[in-house]
Amino acid sequence: MMGVGLVRRVVNLQSVEQKLLLLALLFVAGGSIAANLFGWDVQWQIPLIYAVLYVLLSVTIDIRDQQAPTASTHYRTSDEFFLSFARLVRTAERHIYTSYVRNTPPQSFRSPAAQQYFRTAADWTRRNPGASFHRIIGVPAQEPGQSTMRQWLREHYEEMRGIANYHARVVITNSGVDAVNMAIIDDTAVLLLLTADGSFMSGHSLETAEAVNSFRDYYRSWWSSAEPLESYAQRTGLIAPMP
């Protein structure tokens, strides 16, 4: 029934062209029946047959456009966002660029879907030594938030140390508002996460080449101004100095 409704919408007589083509379709169909019954020469129907083929092509193109994937998605809950995030991470082949610039550590996302995402990201990095994973991490310049983020960062540094294709940098933040965080998956998609006061606000994905290129250029500028995690850890005493 959905297909019939789509055809009716396409040839809905909204234009003179559609009216004429629909009449041609009916005339050719009737003429073909009459030609078979009375043995008439059907060569005169050839121009109308081409017109009917044009109608069918228009319908086919419209069906294809209706089935094309949407260029953007809105996630209503954090679970929807992180489950989609984890799925895209698993399909990545070359590089993933992410940011985590918030005033609270990842533990503030207590849902299993969020925890699954962070595990999936670490596992992907280990399973794909020829690819690269980049993460920009924000640390508040003062309390509240500084000590808890530094505690998580210490644990994170120890967990990921020695993984050659994992690259992390640190930015110091002076705002009480979380940044718009992002993840760029290959050339496929950009995911945006909006949070406030440690809570999920909204999530979005953009799946166009223009969006990927624009956010990747922005990310690279952000990355170039950040400090390598190892350098930050040594400079601030996050880890004990090597003997």
Buried (B, 14 or more C-beta within 10 A) or exposed (E): EEEEEEBEEBBEEEEEEBEEBBEBBEBBEEBBEEBEEEEEEBEEBEEBBEBBEBBEEBBEEBEEEEEEEEEEBEBEEBBBBBBBBBEBBEEBEEBBBBBBBBBBBBEBBEBEBBBBBBEBBBEBBEEBEEBBBBBBBBBBEEEEBBEBBBEBBEEBBEEBEEEEBBBBBBBBBEEEEBBEBBBBBBEBBBBBBBBEEBEBEBBBBBBEEEBBEEBBEEBEEBBEEBBEBBEBBBEBEBBEEEE
